[in-house]
Amino acid sequence: MLINTEHLIEAFKILLFGWAGIFLVLFILYGVSLLLLKAFPVKEDE
C-alpha cells in the first residue's frame, strides 16, 4: 500500500483550515457573549 505524500499534505492543510475555522467561530461567539454581558449586566435581586 503506497501513500501519496502530496495528497496527505493537502489533506492535513484542509484539516488545519477546518479546525481553525471551528475555533475562530468559537472565539467569536465567546467575544460576542462577553460584550453582551457587559452591555446588559445581570441584575441582582435584593
CYANA upper distance limits for C-alpha pairs under 8 A (distance plus 0.5 A):
  3 ILE  CA      8 LEU  CA      8.12
  4 ASN  CA      8 LEU  CA      6.88
  5 THR  CA      9 ILE  CA      6.58
  6 GLU  CA     10 GLU  CA      6.72
  7 HIS  CA     11 ALA  CA      6.55
  8 LEU  CA     12 PHE  CA      6.78
  9 ILE  CA     13 LYS  CA      6.79
 10 GLU  CA     14 ILE  CA      6.85
 11 ALA  CA     15 LEU  CA      6.64
 12 PHE  CA     16 LEU  CA      6.52
 13 LYS  CA     17 PHE  CA      6.77
 14 ILE  CA     18 GLY  CA      6.67
 15 LEU  CA     19 TRP  CA      6.78
 16 LEU  CA     20 ALA  CA      6.51
 17 PHE  CA     21 GLY  CA      6.55
 18 GLY  CA     22 ILE  CA      6.83
 19 TRP  CA     23 PHE  CA      6.77
 20 ALA  CA     24 LEU  CA      6.49
 21 GLY  CA     25 VAL  CA      6.72
 22 ILE  CA     26 LEU  CA      6.81
 23 PHE  CA     27 PHE  CA      6.59
 24 LEU  CA     28 ILE  CA      6.67
 25 VAL  CA     29 LEU  CA      6.68
 26 LEU  CA     30 TYR  CA      6.64
 27 PHE  CA     31 GLY  CA      6.57
 28 ILE  CA     32 VAL  CA      6.63
 29 LEU  CA     33 SER  CA      6.61
 30 TYR  CA     34 LEU  CA      6.76
 31 GLY  CA     35 LEU  CA      6.73
 32 VAL  CA     36 LEU  CA      6.64
 33 SER  CA     37 LEU  CA      6.67
 34 LEU  CA     38 LYS  CA      6.81
 35 LEU  CA     39 ALA  CA      6.60
 36 LEU  CA     40 PHE  CA      6.33
 36 LEU  CA     41 PRO  CA      8.37
 37 LEU  CA     41 PRO  CA      5.65
 37 LEU  CA     42 VAL  CA      7.93
